[in-house]
Amino acid sequence: MLITEILSRNARIYGQKTALIEREPAKNIRREITWEDFDHQANAVANALMERGIQKGDRVVQLMTNCLEWLPVYFGILRTGAMAVPLNFRFLSIAISRCTRISEAKVMIFGPEFIERLEPVKKELDTSVSSYIFAGPEDKLPDYAELLSDVLNKSSARHPEVEVNLYDSAALYFTSGTTGKPKAVHITHRNLEFSCYVENRHHNQTHNDNFLCIPPLYHAGAKMHWFGNFIVGAKSVILKGVKPDWILEAVSEEKITVVWLLVPWAHDILIAIENGELKLEDYNLDQWRFMHIGAQPVPPSLIKKWKQVFPHHDYDTNYGLTEATGPGCVHLGLENIHKVGAIGIPGFDWECRIVNNELKPVVQGEKGELLVKGPGVMKEYYKNPDATADTIVDGWLLTGDIARMDEDGFIWLVDRKKDVIIMGGENIFPVEVEDFLMNNEKIHDVGVFGIPDERLGEIVAAVIKPKQGCGLTHEEVLEFCQGIARFKRPRKIFFDDVPRNPTGKIEKPKLREKYRNAG
């Protein structure tokens, strides 16, 4: 069933029940829409786009931060048979222009946060974009755009008559670009449908659940985790802004049952509780049954602390990538918390292999590249046949991640293939060093990477963000590192913020660029 058809079904069955809630604590704003509202708004977006010349197979850029309108716009694009192109809200002008031109988008729907970023590249965008729709307040409306609210008011809410099937193209998702320039991942309607089933199968959402969505919706991870609630017509809350008290307030006031957190946010909640900034007795959290984490390796020490504070929570970690339509190709499983630290076992209807450089399976326990295969594998990198051929081989998706499988069949993520540090011929995996350092009670965040060295090729460097008020010193870090193998110990230590992208992944290229001359 197309996800647009699932929306129609939800509107028929749960019409006047709440579908989406938006909370913006900084402005004390709360809005909500029903499933019927959601469905009608998606229809209005679709009809408005078709009135502006959008046909099946065209592309529509969606450049918006999280808000109540985001998902109706996305579903409206899909209902035209066109491809949605959600862009990273952190993209600067040059990246917005590049991605729009690669997709050859005919329409751009954008929010007020992007007006200044569009101005320098507006002439370039105009070579493909013929219509601009502004998802913001009237007093900020640029003279070249139409107001989304006006467009929707003038457009029909009837379901558009466009024939779309499961194997038609649905979206282009540009990768997060932590290892280079973003590439356009070509996703089908079948990919999206499958993601709904995977998420619900893994986490057992029912119509009575309520999902708290914090990460950016342009990213496959956030939306595909929401799919688990969506497929059963359960409500969800979109939280604008990330602070520990805002998260707990939302959970308490909206009776949230399922929360997906990034590692830094979970850290921040635990630290706020530890420091007495948050008191659990001030919130109603009894209904909160499940916390899961994805998008990056999860330090086992974090989950051990979490379970001490929230002993009744179910926990899961999810591994995925944009090229596999988001999370779930590998997952730990609710019943496997004894394996915390592993990314888990193959997800529902997924297969996994760990291979060497010749793509031959390695001996169990040895490190190699993780390959995955299943209905969630992308169609291709759009307009990039060489990169596609390098990434999909006989239906297997080469993830670029180094992993190993233990004696029980659980997969442990070692590191990104491109992030491996080679020091004097020895392979060092930054994640192993990061996990070790995160056991230090004074460390809030850490990123480990390689910097050039004339004698050894590369040496290990660490950027450390201490916990507030801890006064961590260089000497204390060196002393703590006596507990790790000598060749893995950081030779250079810097105290600074750790740059992360919107999904929580450490931006290693930024670290290497900033400190490349510090060897």
C-alpha positions as semicolon CSV with decimal commas, in nm:
position;residue;x (nm);y (nm);z (nm)
1;M;0,000;0,000;0,000
2;L;0,137;0,344;-0,092
3;I;0,204;0,564;0,210
4;T;-0,033;0,817;0,054
5;E;-0,300;0,545;0,065
6;I;-0,219;0,476;0,429
7;L;-0,289;0,845;0,495
8;S;-0,625;0,817;0,319
9;R;-0,710;0,509;0,527
10;N;-0,617;0,689;0,850
11;A;-0,841;0,980;0,751
12;R;-1,133;0,742;0,689
13;I;-1,089;0,545;1,013
14;Y;-0,961;0,810;1,254
15;G;-1,085;1,129;1,083
16;Q;-1,136;1,361;1,383
17;K;-0,866;1,210;1,601
18;T;-0,541;1,402;1,643
19;A;-0,269;1,311;1,395
20;L;0,007;1,567;1,453
21;I;0,090;1,815;1,726
22;E;0,350;2,089;1,699
23;R;0,515;2,226;2,013
24;E;0,746;2,527;2,008
25;P;0,837;2,586;2,374
26;A;1,054;2,891;2,308
27;K;0,744;3,077;2,182
28;N;0,488;2,891;2,395
29;I;0,310;2,773;2,076
30;R;0,110;2,452;2,043
31;R;-0,084;2,355;1,728
32;E;-0,246;2,034;1,612
33;I;-0,429;1,880;1,316
34;T;-0,654;1,577;1,277
35;W;-0,606;1,292;1,033
36;E;-0,879;1,443;0,816
37;D;-0,703;1,782;0,820
38;F;-0,374;1,612;0,731
39;D;-0,534;1,430;0,437
40;H;-0,712;1,739;0,305
41;Q;-0,401;1,955;0,330
42;A;-0,199;1,696;0,138
43;N;-0,465;1,694;-0,134
44;A;-0,463;2,073;-0,151
45;V;-0,083;2,078;-0,188
46;A;-0,103;1,817;-0,464
47;N;-0,373;2,001;-0,659
48;A;-0,191;2,333;-0,621
49;L;0,131;2,181;-0,756
50;M;-0,048;2,027;-1,055
51;E;-0,207;2,365;-1,128
52;R;0,149;2,497;-1,148
53;G;0,252;2,238;-1,404
54;I;0,387;1,958;-1,184
55;Q;0,341;1,617;-1,346
56;K;0,431;1,261;-1,258
57;G;0,809;1,220;-1,250
58;D;0,886;1,590;-1,187
59;R;1,081;1,701;-0,879
60;V;0,975;1,942;-0,604
61;V;1,227;2,079;-0,352
62;Q;1,109;2,099;0,008
63;L;1,328;2,335;0,210
64;M;1,161;2,364;0,550
65;T;1,247;2,324;0,916
66;N;1,023;2,101;1,128
67;C;0,670;2,234;1,155
68;L;0,308;2,120;1,138
69;E;0,297;2,182;0,761
70;W;0,603;1,970;0,680
71;L;0,438;1,629;0,646
72;P;0,123;1,746;0,462
73;V;0,351;1,918;0,207
74;Y;0,559;1,602;0,167
75;F;0,254;1,379;0,117
76;G;0,104;1,633;-0,122
77;I;0,412;1,615;-0,342
78;L;0,394;1,235;-0,346
79;R;0,026;1,242;-0,445
80;T;0,112;1,423;-0,767
81;G;0,340;1,136;-0,871
82;A;0,632;1,379;-0,852
83;M;0,944;1,321;-0,644
84;A;0,985;1,503;-0,314
85;V;1,333;1,649;-0,262
86;P;1,369;1,738;0,108
87;L;1,687;1,935;0,168
88;N;1,902;1,962;0,479
89;F;1,803;2,283;0,659
90;R;2,171;2,347;0,736
91;F;2,266;2,365;0,370
92;L;2,423;2,695;0,272
93;S;2,342;2,875;-0,054
94;I;2,585;2,680;-0,270
95;A;2,456;2,340;-0,151
96;I;2,092;2,444;-0,195
97;S;2,169;2,554;-0,549
98;R;2,368;2,241;-0,631
99;C;2,103;1,999;-0,503
100;T;1,820;2,187;-0,671
101;R;2,002;2,186;-1,003
102;I;2,094;1,816;-0,978
103;S;1,729;1,732;-0,917
104;E;1,611;1,977;-1,187
105;A;1,327;2,077;-0,955
106;K;1,043;2,279;-1,108
107;V;0,892;2,404;-0,781
108;M;1,048;2,497;-0,447
109;I;0,850;2,511;-0,123
110;F;1,057;2,693;0,140
111;G;1,037;2,845;0,487
112;P;1,133;3,192;0,614
113;E;1,468;3,068;0,749
114;F;1,599;3,033;0,393
115;I;1,518;3,369;0,235
116;E;1,870;3,509;0,283
117;R;2,032;3,186;0,164
118;L;1,825;3,183;-0,155
119;E;1,903;3,541;-0,257
120;P;2,265;3,484;-0,374
121;V;2,167;3,185;-0,590
122;K;1,821;3,288;-0,705
123;K;1,929;3,339;-1,068
124;E;2,089;2,994;-1,076
125;L;1,776;2,836;-0,926
126;D;1,556;3,007;-1,185
127;T;1,712;2,797;-1,460
128;S;1,495;2,506;-1,341
129;V;1,254;2,639;-1,075
130;S;0,950;2,812;-1,220
131;S;0,739;2,850;-0,904
132;Y;0,826;2,933;-0,543
133;I;0,582;2,869;-0,258
134;F;0,656;3,031;0,078
135;A;0,572;2,839;0,395
136;G;0,593;3,134;0,630
137;P;0,417;3,451;0,752
138;E;0,276;3,702;0,504
139;D;0,492;3,988;0,633
140;K;0,806;3,802;0,524
141;L;0,677;3,691;0,182
142;P;0,941;3,752;-0,089
143;D;0,811;3,922;-0,404
144;Y;0,897;3,618;-0,618
145;A;0,693;3,368;-0,414
146;E;0,334;3,273;-0,336
147;L;0,210;3,228;0,020
148;L;0,145;2,862;0,108
149;S;-0,164;2,941;0,316
150;D;-0,317;3,134;0,024
151;V;-0,228;2,855;-0,218
152;L;-0,398;2,596;0,002
153;N;-0,710;2,809;0,058
154;K;-0,759;2,843;-0,317
155;S;-0,687;2,478;-0,397
156;S;-0,926;2,182;-0,398
157;A;-0,904;1,932;-0,110
158;R;-1,026;1,651;-0,336
159;H;-0,797;1,355;-0,388
160;P;-0,604;1,406;-0,715
161;E;-0,656;1,150;-0,988
162;V;-0,298;1,042;-1,050
163;E;-0,203;0,679;-1,100
164;V;0,098;0,593;-0,885
165;N;0,229;0,243;-0,819
166;L;0,466;0,097;-0,561
167;Y;0,768;0,090;-0,791
168;D;0,736;0,448;-0,908
169;S;0,992;0,704;-0,795
170;A;0,898;0,884;-0,473
171;A;1,185;1,098;-0,345
172;L;1,543;1,214;-0,368
173;Y;1,723;1,230;-0,034
174;F;2,062;1,396;-0,032
175;T;2,305;1,218;0,198
176;S;2,430;1,402;0,505
177;G;2,770;1,453;0,347
178;T;2,990;1,364;0,647
179;T;3,241;1,203;0,410
180;G;3,217;1,440;0,113
181;K;2,966;1,608;-0,117
182;P;2,607;1,488;-0,068
183;K;2,474;1,244;-0,327
184;A;2,108;1,213;-0,430
185;V;1,956;0,888;-0,306
186;H;1,669;0,777;-0,533
187;I;1,387;0,622;-0,325
188;T;1,072;0,447;-0,453
189;H;0,724;0,420;-0,306
190;R;0,801;0,055;-0,233
191;N;1,103;0,164;-0,026
192;L;0,882;0,398;0,179
193;E;0,609;0,138;0,232
194;F;0,862;-0,121;0,345
195;S;1,009;0,124;0,595
196;C;0,666;0,154;0,762
197;Y;0,644;-0,221;0,817
198;V;1,004;-0,249;0,941
199;E;0,963;0,023;1,204
200;N;0,632;-0,110;1,332
201;R;0,753;-0,469;1,336
202;H;1,059;-0,374;1,540
203;H;0,894;-0,149;1,798
204;N;0,534;-0,271;1,822
205;Q;0,357;0,063;1,800
206;T;-0,021;0,054;1,841
207;H;-0,288;0,315;1,779
208;N;-0,256;0,416;2,146
209;D;0,110;0,515;2,118
210;N;0,234;0,871;2,086
211;F;0,571;0,935;1,921
212;L;0,791;1,235;1,999
213;C;0,968;1,352;1,682
214;I;1,266;1,577;1,750
215;P;1,518;1,521;1,465
216;P;1,476;1,705;1,134
217;L;1,206;1,561;0,909
218;Y;1,414;1,609;0,594
219;H;1,625;1,319;0,721
220;A;1,515;0,961;0,656
221;G;1,577;0,859;1,018
222;A;1,321;1,091;1,177
223;K;1,044;1,034;0,925
224;M;1,093;0,659;0,902
225;H;1,077;0,621;1,280
226;W;0,753;0,820;1,272
227;F;0,626;0,569;1,014
228;G;0,580;0,312;1,294
229;N;0,308;0,531;1,446
230;F;0,177;0,649;1,112
231;I;0,093;0,300;0,984
232;V;-0,141;0,239;1,281
233;G;-0,293;0,588;1,286
234;A;-0,128;0,685;1,614
235;K;-0,063;1,048;1,703
236;S;0,281;1,211;1,706
237;V;0,432;1,529;1,845
238;I;0,680;1,745;1,652
239;L;0,903;1,926;1,901
240;K;1,071;2,242;1,774
241;G;1,387;2,284;1,975
242;V;1,600;2,049;2,183
243;K;1,647;2,108;2,555
244;P;1,621;1,843;2,827
245;D;1,334;2,020;3,006
246;W;1,144;2,072;2,678
247;I;1,172;1,700;2,601
248;L;1,047;1,592;2,944
249;E;0,770;1,854;2,940
250;A;0,648;1,722;2,604
251;V;0,660;1,361;2,726
252;S;0,470;1,456;3,040
253;E;0,207;1,691;2,898
254;E;0,135;1,504;2,573
255;K;0,154;1,156;2,734
256;I;0,433;1,047;2,499
257;T;0,508;0,674;2,493
258;V;0,790;0,647;2,235
259;V;1,094;0,875;2,203
260;W;1,382;0,851;1,959
261;L;1,689;1,036;2,083
262;L;2,030;1,113;1,944
263;V;2,327;1,035;2,167
264;P;2,400;1,401;2,260
265;W;2,038;1,459;2,367
266;A;2,033;1,150;2,587
267;H;2,362;1,266;2,743
268;D;2,215;1,610;2,808
269;I;1,906;1,466;2,980
270;L;2,115;1,245;3,209
271;I;2,353;1,528;3,295
272;A;2,061;1,763;3,373
273;I;1,915;1,500;3,605
274;E;2,255;1,431;3,763
275;N;2,310;1,804;3,825
276;G;1,966;1,852;3,976
277;E;1,854;2,082;3,693
278;L;1,572;1,836;3,621
279;K;1,374;1,652;3,887
280;L;1,185;1,348;3,759
281;E;0,912;1,391;4,020
282;D;0,812;1,715;3,845
283;Y;0,696;1,522;3,538
284;N;0,440;1,254;3,459
285;L;0,654;0,995;3,281
286;D;0,484;0,669;3,376
287;Q;0,343;0,611;3,026
288;W;0,686;0,653;2,858
289;R;0,759;0,292;2,765
290;F;1,033;0,304;2,506
291;M;1,349;0,500;2,422
292;H;1,557;0,418;2,120
293;I;1,870;0,565;1,963
294;G;2,021;0,556;1,617
295;A;2,219;0,755;1,358
296;Q;2,557;0,691;1,524
297;P;2,742;0,441;1,745
298;V;2,596;0,433;2,096
299;P;2,836;0,421;2,395
300;P;2,731;0,127;2,617
301;S;2,805;0,341;2,923
302;L;2,528;0,580;2,817
303;I;2,263;0,308;2,807
304;K;2,375;0,160;3,139
305;K;2,327;0,502;3,299
306;W;1,994;0,547;3,120
307;K;1,860;0,216;3,253
308;Q;1,962;0,314;3,604
309;V;1,756;0,633;3,577
310;F;1,470;0,482;3,372
311;P;1,469;0,112;3,467
312;H;1,122;0,045;3,318
313;H;1,213;0,166;2,967
314;D;1,241;-0,073;2,678
315;Y;1,548;0,010;2,471
316;D;1,659;-0,051;2,114
317;T;1,928;0,083;1,887
318;N;1,876;0,106;1,514
319;Y;2,135;0,109;1,241
320;G;2,051;0,244;0,900
321;L;2,149;0,479;0,624
322;T;1,974;0,695;0,370
323;E;2,059;0,446;0,096
324;A;1,860;0,182;0,289
325;T;1,558;0,414;0,337
326;G;1,652;0,505;0,689
327;P;1,683;0,292;1,001
328;G;1,617;-0,074;1,058
329;C;1,834;-0,282;0,827
330;V;2,011;-0,381;1,150
331;H;1,855;-0,345;1,494
332;L;1,937;-0,464;1,844
333;G;1,584;-0,577;1,935
334;L;1,390;-0,498;2,252
335;E;1,476;-0,834;2,402
336;N;1,853;-0,803;2,355
337;I;1,959;-0,533;2,596
338;H;2,224;-0,774;2,728
339;K;2,404;-0,698;2,400
340;V;2,417;-0,321;2,445
341;G;2,701;-0,188;2,232
342;A;2,615;-0,407;1,933
343;I;2,403;-0,260;1,654
344;G;2,223;-0,594;1,652
345;I;2,095;-0,847;1,405
346;P;1,947;-0,817;1,054
347;G;1,618;-0,626;1,064
348;F;1,282;-0,753;0,944
349;D;1,323;-0,893;0,588
350;W;1,687;-0,775;0,571
351;E;2,005;-0,977;0,505
352;C;2,357;-0,881;0,619
353;R;2,711;-0,983;0,532
354;I;3,056;-0,877;0,649
355;V;3,315;-0,894;0,370
356;N;3,677;-0,819;0,286
357;N;3,805;-0,587;0,011
358;E;3,728;-0,856;-0,250
359;L;3,367;-0,872;-0,121
360;K;3,426;-1,224;0,013
361;P;3,275;-1,311;0,354
362;V;3,525;-1,282;0,640
363;V;3,565;-1,537;0,917
364;Q;3,316;-1,478;1,200
365;G;3,472;-1,235;1,445
366;E;3,696;-1,067;1,188
367;K;3,643;-0,704;1,082
368;G;3,516;-0,620;0,737
369;E;3,272;-0,401;0,547
370;L;2,904;-0,441;0,631
371;L;2,673;-0,518;0,336
372;V;2,293;-0,519;0,357
373;K;2,023;-0,644;0,120
374;G;1,646;-0,601;0,130
375;P;1,342;-0,413;-0,006
376;G;1,469;-0,090;0,150
377;V;1,779;-0,061;-0,072
378;M;1,761;0,255;-0,285
379;K;1,703;0,242;-0,657
380;E;2,025;0,431;-0,734
381;Y;2,229;0,743;-0,678
382;Y;2,038;0,981;-0,904
383;K;2,232;1,071;-1,220
384;N;2,543;0,905;-1,079
385;P;2,584;0,559;-1,238
386;D;2,949;0,523;-1,134
387;A;2,874;0,582;-0,766
388;T;2,573;0,349;-0,793
389;A;2,786;0,070;-0,943
390;D;3,040;0,114;-0,662
391;T;2,770;0,096;-0,394
392;I;2,518;-0,166;-0,512
393;V;2,666;-0,501;-0,620
394;D;2,429;-0,789;-0,705
395;G;2,159;-0,625;-0,494
396;W;2,390;-0,584;-0,193
397;L;2,439;-0,232;-0,058
398;L;2,797;-0,156;0,048
399;T;2,753;0,058;0,359
400;G;3,110;0,182;0,394
401;D;3,098;0,082;0,762
402;I;3,345;-0,157;0,922
403;A;3,183;-0,417;1,146
404;R;3,234;-0,758;1,302
405;M;2,995;-1,038;1,400
406;D;3,029;-1,207;1,740
407;E;2,976;-1,572;1,825
408;D;2,604;-1,513;1,885
409;G;2,544;-1,353;1,544
410;F;2,527;-0,994;1,671
411;I;2,689;-0,724;1,459
412;W;2,919;-0,469;1,621
413;L;2,996;-0,147;1,436
414;V;3,367;-0,070;1,439
415;D;3,391;0,249;1,234
416;R;3,342;0,422;0,903
417;K;3,572;0,276;0,638
418;K;3,687;0,626;0,543
419;D;3,749;0,724;0,908
420;V;3,992;0,445;0,989
421;I;4,325;0,589;1,114
422;I;4,632;0,414;0,973
423;M;4,925;0,486;1,204
424;G;5,253;0,321;1,112
425;G;5,064;0,050;0,924
426;E;4,830;-0,019;1,220
427;N;4,454;0,025;1,171
428;I;4,289;0,224;1,451
429;F;3,913;0,260;1,466
430;P;3,806;0,597;1,615
431;V;3,478;0,462;1,755
432;E;3,669;0,223;1,983
433;V;3,870;0,514;2,126
434;E;3,559;0,734;2,156
435;D;3,374;0,460;2,346
436;F;3,668;0,426;2,584
437;L;3,694;0,801;2,651
438;M;3,319;0,834;2,711
439;N;3,365;0,619;3,022
440;N;3,541;0,917;3,181
441;E;3,288;1,084;3,412
442;K;3,423;1,429;3,327
443;I;3,378;1,399;2,947
444;H;3,056;1,523;2,788
445;D;3,141;1,456;2,422
446;V;3,437;1,339;2,218
447;G;3,544;1,301;1,856
448;V;3,848;1,097;1,754
449;F;4,013;1,135;1,413
450;G;4,347;1,111;1,235
451;I;4,580;1,398;1,154
452;P;4,883;1,376;0,921
453;D;5,219;1,281;1,065
454;E;5,542;1,282;0,863
455;R;5,685;0,972;1,031
456;L;5,377;0,757;1,103
457;G;5,141;0,870;0,827
458;E;4,869;0,956;1,076
459;I;4,838;0,992;1,450
460;V;4,534;0,972;1,677
461;A;4,379;1,302;1,784
462;A;4,082;1,367;2,010
463;V;3,860;1,671;2,049
464;I;3,703;1,661;2,395
465;K;3,417;1,864;2,536
466;P;3,431;1,837;2,917
467;K;3,120;1,842;3,132
468;Q;3,042;2,189;3,260
469;G;3,238;2,282;3,569
470;C;3,453;1,967;3,573
471;G;3,787;2,133;3,501
472;L;3,925;1,843;3,301
473;T;4,297;1,877;3,224
474;H;4,523;1,745;2,951
475;E;4,718;1,546;3,211
476;E;4,401;1,382;3,345
477;V;4,308;1,265;2,994
478;L;4,656;1,120;2,939
479;E;4,636;0,939;3,272
480;F;4,293;0,800;3,191
481;C;4,422;0,674;2,855
482;Q;4,663;0,441;3,034
483;G;4,369;0,203;3,031
484;I;4,368;0,163;2,651
485;A;4,626;-0,001;2,424
486;R;4,927;0,223;2,378
487;F;4,899;0,255;1,999
488;K;4,535;0,368;2,031
489;R;4,605;0,651;2,275
490;P;4,549;1,004;2,141
491;R;4,878;1,179;2,064
492;K;4,700;1,513;2,035
493;I;4,420;1,635;2,263
494;F;4,210;1,946;2,198
495;F;3,938;2,089;2,422
496;D;3,658;2,217;2,202
497;D;3,300;2,152;2,090
498;V;3,249;1,839;1,881
499;P;3,087;1,932;1,547
500;R;2,786;1,713;1,468
501;N;2,537;1,721;1,182
502;P;2,160;1,744;1,252
503;T;2,135;1,367;1,297
504;G;2,410;1,360;1,559
505;K;2,692;1,217;1,350
506;I;3,037;1,359;1,419
507;E;3,157;1,561;1,123
508;K;3,503;1,411;1,091
509;P;3,597;1,609;0,775
510;K;3,552;1,932;0,975
511;L;3,778;1,802;1,250
512;R;4,045;1,688;1,004
513;E;4,030;2,023;0,823
514;K;4,053;2,228;1,142
515;Y;4,340;2,035;1,300
516;R;4,528;1,895;0,998
517;N;4,831;2,116;1,065
518;A;4,846;2,031;1,436
519;G;5,052;1,714;1,391
